[in-house]
């Protein structure tokens, strides 16, 4: 029995952007931790692209996440009865600043069943995620699933900075580099006290 498209995904647009980047769908799949077959089904509208995947694709293609969400046919319903406090903002350079900042102070939970996520708002006009809400779960260590993904990283010490970006292994053993979403191929070396993977993005 043939599969039916469940989402009106703009498949041609995605493949054109990959061609612009001289990147194959298989390369993109590897970068966002999917099999080539799964990514193909998502790009063709047979399987939904998740918000996390949309954020990762936006970072890799250098495209605003709102454009990815639109082209992927993702809907973002709001449940106003299920809100949590926005704990802070991610500012230019991926620096996390805790406190209410400007704009709304509450947002919808990522999941109605989860009570542990912390929400941050992206307040960086240069970021493809500007205006979005990112969610992570608090931790005291470098979580194993964090490497290669969007993450919140805490530097050591009482005055250690919190940063947001894609965490990768550094050149030397035991070192780490953080890449910004503006397609930063080199990144900056960062010391890590703990790192938590971003569990979701909401626009």
Helices and strands as residue ranges (DSSP letters): H 11-20, H 25-31, H 36-43, H 51-61, H 65-72, E 83-90, G 92-94, E 96-98, E 106-108, E 117-122, E 133-137, G 144-146, E 150-154, E 162-169, E 176-179, E 188-189, E 194-202
